[in-house]
């Protein structure tokens, strides 16, 4: 179990230090800002939608390691999916992050996203892990802002 915890930590640290898709996007068709007033995380999510497909997804902003790693993982997870698939992915990740912390997470089902499952032990950190996801959903629904209040 410690080896799995170490792997999860490595994934989170890697995505925090070297976030994927960390950039603004001038050609974005959808965008939203996310704020977590409890810890000060602020993030902007940008999406370029072509037809019904998320052709490109990026983010920028300031936040804790969990928030930044989750945003990085999210952009890779939803890029290329349809808007409906991205919504289902949000719901799936939300369910994983809010489930019983003793419940094992299926690595085959969640892949690298499973690295965030450790935040279940720290309820206040769940908001950090879901901030980018809430901003993504707000962007796709045409809203400009999301909050984890």
Secondary structure, 3 states (H helix, E strand, C coil): CHHHHHHHHHHHHHHHHCCCCECCCCCCCEEEEEEECCCCEEEEEEEEEECCEEEEEEEEEECCHHHHHHHHHHHHHHCCCEHHHHHHHHHHHHHHHHCCCCCCCCHHHHHHHHHHHHHHHCHHHHHHHHHHHHHHHHHHCCCCEEECC
